[in-house]
Amino acid sequence: MEQTGVNEFPIKVTENAKNAFIKALKEEGEGVKSIRVSVRGGGCSGYQYNLDFEDEIRDDDHIMPLDDEFKLIVDPISGDMIKGTTIDFVSGLNGSGFKFNNPNAKRTCGCGHSFS
């Protein structure tokens, strides 16, 4: 997927995740055109991944177009923490959702939504 913006996009997004992001924006985004990927303190391993619908794009954000209309954005601090991470969307017997494969994580929890 091509990257634009001043900053190099720090993460990779699979085709399944890209399609799931676009679907979520169309169905639930209420006119919002972007999803922000960020890291917050918390979770069972120290930090947790966060996905939010977002209208505001800041000058220092990393920006990745998902298609001609929608974007994925990451702030620089979160980008440093998840650089090299691949986001996938998986479906299975235990449900479906976004999966983060972070090569920088020293420890992850069983749910796959937090790391240290």
ChimeraX attribute file (.defattr): number of C-alpha atoms within 10 A of each C-alpha:
attribute: neighborCount
match mode: 1-to-1
recipient: residues
	/A:1	12
	/A:2	8
	/A:3	14
	/A:4	12
	/A:5	14
	/A:6	11
	/A:7	16
	/A:8	13
	/A:9	22
	/A:10	21
	/A:11	20
	/A:12	18
	/A:13	19
	/A:14	13
	/A:15	14
	/A:16	14
	/A:17	20
	/A:18	21
	/A:19	15
	/A:20	17
	/A:21	24
	/A:22	21
	/A:23	12
	/A:24	14
	/A:25	20
	/A:26	14
	/A:27	10
	/A:28	11
	/A:29	18
	/A:30	10
	/A:31	11
	/A:32	15
	/A:33	18
	/A:34	25
	/A:35	24
	/A:36	21
	/A:37	20
	/A:38	19
	/A:39	21
	/A:40	12
	/A:41	13
	/A:42	13
	/A:43	16
	/A:44	16
	/A:45	18
	/A:46	14
	/A:47	18
	/A:48	19
	/A:49	19
	/A:50	14
	/A:51	15
	/A:52	12
	/A:53	20
	/A:54	17
	/A:55	13
	/A:56	13
	/A:57	16
	/A:58	11
	/A:59	11
	/A:60	12
	/A:61	22
	/A:62	23
	/A:63	24
	/A:64	24
	/A:65	17
	/A:66	22
	/A:67	13
	/A:68	6
	/A:69	9
	/A:70	16
	/A:71	21
	/A:72	25
	/A:73	25
	/A:74	26
	/A:75	21
	/A:76	17
	/A:77	12
	/A:78	17
	/A:79	21
	/A:80	14
	/A:81	17
	/A:82	23
	/A:83	17
	/A:84	16
	/A:85	19
	/A:86	17
	/A:87	20
	/A:88	18
	/A:89	18
	/A:90	13
	/A:91	10
	/A:92	7
	/A:93	5
	/A:94	6
	/A:95	7
	/A:96	10
	/A:97	13
	/A:98	17
	/A:99	17
	/A:100	20
	/A:101	18
	/A:102	19
	/A:103	11
	/A:104	14
	/A:105	15
	/A:106	9
	/A:107	12
	/A:108	19
	/A:109	14
	/A:110	10
	/A:111	10
	/A:112	16
	/A:113	18
	/A:114	23
	/A:115	24
	/A:116	17
